[in-house]
Amino acid sequence: MALGGAGIISYGTLYYCVAAIAREACRDLAVTEDWILACFSLALLASALISLVAGRLMDRHGAGKTMRVASFVGGASLGIAAISWNAVVFAIALFGMQLASAFLFYEAAFVFLVQRDAVHARRQMALLTLIVGFSSTLFWPLTSLLLTLISWRQVCWIYGGCNVFLALPLIQVALGRSFVSLGDQSKVRGPQGQSSSKLLDLVLITAGFSLTTFVFSALLGRMIPILSSIGLDMQGAALVSTLFGPSQVAIRLFAASFTERTSPIQLTILSCVMLSAATFVTVLAPHSLVGIAIFVAFAGFSSGLNSICRGSVPLSVFGPNGYGTRVGLITTFRLSTASFAPFFFSVIQNNYGIAFALASLTICAIGSTLSFALVSARSNRKPSR
């Protein structure tokens, strides 16, 4: 619960608030809103590229220690944003916020859980994503409300204080007590095999998660235009798109109940199958309201499961040793691939039409399904598994 509370604050203040304050900030700093969002995109790419370094540091020094430092850095970066006297200083603050996020968001929290309690980490990951999933629900309206009462700079001051005086103590509380002994941790092992075999598994898992994140990035970055292109007006598209969030919550509740009885790789394959089905439905029935609703719901189901599986699959396949480095490597490729997905989708749509663009995403989703299915088949063939 403490770690989930810290995650809500981290996501809300370092990620979700940026788009909300962009309009007010660009007027104050005499730049366009596109300029600020472009800097934000570059900062997200920098966060992706540093994820491998973040994973190694978490393995070496412990995720709890790096999360505490990052929470302070995130708060300090929001403070710099609050006093920024020009757009360049504000851009530096954005980069500081997103570099800190590499040590605070889901993957970092997963490393924290594995290092603290590897035996129960899978279930805790599912519960964590369920809690942190409310961040956007809380912070989008909260930031909008605050902007009607105070300036965007004051909002940054408040959010910076939240990171230092709320999130940081919550991380310390989560660090306070461990429920498993070191001997119990040894029960969680990855398969014993040749390094070349493990390398192939890592490549397949990285490719699978990169493909799914590419699809999610394209869909979420262009959700309203996609729904409008396949038969809904703007008001209807906005209404149907609200199914995405509840679908994520519903599937996470399911995963929290069944995660101990279901293999992580099976849940991942299910997530990929639902993503393939979601995009395939829109190709078959593009102007059907039922089909469009199924598309949004299945995409939400898949996204909710995927966020859990990104933590549980590397633990299940490789074990806790070197977990942070592996998750960091996967995250680097995954987020780097996702950074250009909306642009790629827009180019394909403009040149070949919405049906061809959605079909290309279906191919990516099927490719991810095959990657994880191959990992599952290889695991079943290993007698020492």
N, C-alpha and C positions, 0 to 999 in steps of 0.2 A: 504493500500500500504506500509506504514511504517513497519507494523508488518510482512508483506510478505517479505520485503527486509531483515529484521532481521532473518526471518526463512531461507531464502536462504543462508545467511552467516553461520548461526548455523549448518544447515545440511551439507553444503559444507566443513566447516573447522573442525567440530567435528566428522563427520561420514564418508563422502565420501573420504576425503583425506587420511584416515588411510591405506586403501588397496593400494593407489597410492605410498605412501612413504615407505611401508613395506620393499620392496626389498632393497632400499638404506639404510634404517635404520638398517636392520639385518646385512649387511656387516660392517657397522660402529661399531655396538655394539657387533659383534662376536657371534651372535646367528642365528638360522635358521629362515626363513620366517614363517614357521609353528608355531614356538614358539611365535612370535609376534601376529599372527592371533589367536592363542589359547588364549593369554592374552586378545585380543580384544573381543573374544567371552565371556570370563568370565566377562569382564567389561560390556558388553551388558546385561548379566544376572543380574549383580549387579544393573544396571540401572532399569531393570524390577522390581526387588524386592523392590527398594526404591520408586517406583511410588506411592504406597499408602501413604507413608509419605509425598511425594511431593504434592499430592492432598490435604492432610489435611493442610499442611503449606500454600498452595495457598488459601484455604478457610479461614484460620485464618488471614493471613497477606495480602492477595491480590496477585493475579498472577503477576501484574505489578511489585511489589516490589521483589518478588522471581525471576522473569525473569531477572531483572537488576543485582541482585547479581549473578545469575547463569551465565550470560554473562561474567561478570568479572572473575568468577571462571574458566569458559571455556578458556578464554584468558590466565589466569595465568597458567593453566594446559598445554596449548600449549607452553608457555614459558619454563616450566619445561622440557617438551619433547625436546625443542631446546637445552637446556644445559645439558641434561641427560648424565652422565659419564659412566653409565653401563645400562644393560638391565633391572635391577630391578627398577631403577629410571624412565626409560621410561615406564615400566608397571604401575607404580604409576600414571604417567601422563595420561596414557590411561584411568585408572579408574576415575581420576578426570574429564576428558573430558566427559565420558559417564554418570557419576553421574550428571554433569551439564546439560546434554542433557535431563534428566528426567524433568527438569524445563523449557525447551526451545522448545522441538519439538512439533508436532501437538497437542497432548492432552493438553499440557500446554497453547498453544496459544488458544485452544478452551475455556479453563477456563477463560483466559483473556478476550475473546470476550463476553462470557456470563456475566461475572461480570461487564463489561463495558457497554454492550448494549444487554440485553437478548432478547429484542423484535425483533431485526434484526439479531441475532447471526447466525441463520441457513443459511441465504444467505451469510453472511460474511464468514462462514466456507467454503462454496463452493468456493468462490472467493479466499480465503487464500490458499486452497490446489492447486488451479490452478496456483497461483503465485509461491508458494514454490516448486511445481513440476518441475520447471526449474533449481533447484539447481544442480542436477546431470549433466544436460546438460551443465551448465556453469563450474562447478568445476572439473569434470573429465578431460576435455581438458586443463583447466587452470593449474591444478596441474601438469599434464604431461609436459606442456610447461615450467613452472617454473623450473621443475627438470632438464631440458636441459640447463638452464641458471645459476641456483644457487644450493646450496646444500639443502638437505632435512631439515637441521636445520634452514637455513634461511627461507625456506618455512613456517616452524612452527612459526618463529618469526613474519612473515608477517601475517599469519592467526590469531595468537594471538592478534596482533594489530587490525585486522579487527573486532574481537569480542568486543574489548574495545572501539575503536574509531569510529566504524561504527554501529555495531549491537546495542550497548548500547544506543547511542543517538537516534537511530530509535525507540527503545522500549519507550524511554522517549517521543518522538514525538507522538507515538500512545496513550500514557497515557494522553497527554495534554488536550484533550477535549472529553467530553461525549455528545452524541446527544439525550440521553433520560433521563428523570427525574426519580427519585426514584418511583414516583407514577406510571409512565408508566411501570416500571419493574414489578410491581405487577400483570400486565396483563398476565404474563407468569407463569403459575402454572402447577404443575404436578397433577395427579389424586388424589382426596382425598379418601383414603381407609385405610384399616387395614395394620399395619406394616408387618404382615405375607404375605399379598398379594403383597406388594411392594418387600418384600424379594424374593418371588418366581419370580417376574419379573426380579429382579436384577440377580438372579441365571441363568435364561434363557438367558438373554442378555449377561452375561459374558460367558456362555457356547457357545453361537452362535458366538461371536467375537473370542473366543479362537480357535474354530474349523476352522473358515475362515483364521485366521492368521497362523494356523498350515499348512493349505494347501498352502497359499501363500509362506510361508517360505520354504516349501519343493520344490515348483515349481521354485522359484527364485534362491534358492541355488543350484539347479541342472538343470537349464533350458537348457543349451547347451547339457549336456549329455542325457537329456530326449529326446530332439529333434533328437539327433543322434541315439538314441535307437529305435525310431519309424519311421526311414526311411530316414533321411537327413544326408548328409555328414557334416563335421564340418563347411565348408564355407557356405553351405546352411542354417545350423542351426543358425549360427551367423546372417545371413541376415534376416531370418524369425523372429528371436527374437527381431529385431528392431521395429516390429509392436507393441510391448507391450507399449512403452512410448507414441507414438501418440494416442493409444487407451485410455490410461489414461486421456490424455489432452482432447480428444474429448468428453468423457463422463462427465468430469468435467464442460466443457462448457455447456453441456445439463443440468446438475444438477444446475448450477448457474442460468439458465434461468427458470427452473421449480420448484425449491426447495420450493418456497412459496405456490405453488398450489398442491404439492404432499406430502403426509404423509412421514415422515422419515422412519417409519417402512416399508412402501410399497417400498421405494427405497432400503432398506436393503434386503428385500425379493427378489427384482429383482436382486440385486448384488449376492445373494447366488444362485439363479436359474441360472444365467449366469456362475457362477463358476462351478456348477454341470454340466451344459451343456458342458463347456470347457473340463473338464476331461472325460466326457462320450463320446465325439466325438473321442478322441484319442483311447478309448477302441474299438469303433465300426469301425473306419477307420484309423488304425495306420500308414499306409504307403501312405496315400493320401495327396498330397501337399495342396489341398484345405482344407481338414480336419485339417491339422496341422496349417494352417494359421488361421482358425476359432478358434482353440484352443488358440493360442497366443492372438488374438484380444479379444476374450471373457474374457480371464484371465485378460487382461489389463482393459477392461470395468469394470469388477467386482472389481478389485483393486482400480480403481479410485473412484468408488462410495463408496466402503467400508471405505476409508480414511475419507470421509465426514460424513458418517453415524455413525462412532465411536464417533463423537462429537454431532450430532443432535439427535440421538435416546435417549441417557440418558436425554437430556434436554427436549425432547418431553414427555417422559414417567414419569419422576420424577420432572421436573421443575428445577429452578436455585438454590434452597436452597440445600446446601451440594453437589453441582455439582462436585466440584473438588475432593472430597473424593470418590465419586462413580466412576468417570472417572479413578482416580488413582487405585482403586481396580480392575476395569476391565482390565486396562493396565498391572497390575502386573500379573494376571493370563494369559492374552493374550500373553505377551512377554515371560513369563516363559515357556508356552507350545510350543511356536514357536522355542525356543532355541535348542530343540533336534529334530525338524522336519526333517532337511536334513539328519541327521544320521539315523533316523527311516526309511525314504524313501530309503536310500541307502541299508540298511540291507534287507528290504523287496524285493527290486529289485534284489539284488545279490542272494537271496535264492529262490525267487518265480517268478522272471521275471518282466519285465516292465509293462505288462498288469495288473498283480495282484496289483502292487504298485500303478498304476494309479486308479485302481478300489477302492483301500482303501481310496484314496483321494476323490473320488466321494462320497463314503459313508459319509466321514466327511462333505463334502459340503452339502449333502442332510440333514444330521443331523442339520447343522446350519440353513438351510431353515426351518425345522420343529420347531426349537427353536423360531425363530422370528415370524413364523406363529402363534404359540401358544400365544406369547405376543400380537400380533395383535388381535387375537380372544378374549383374556381376556380384552383388552382395549375396544373393541366394546361392551362388555357385561356390562361395568360399566356406569350407567346412569349419574354419576356426571362428566364423562370424558369431 
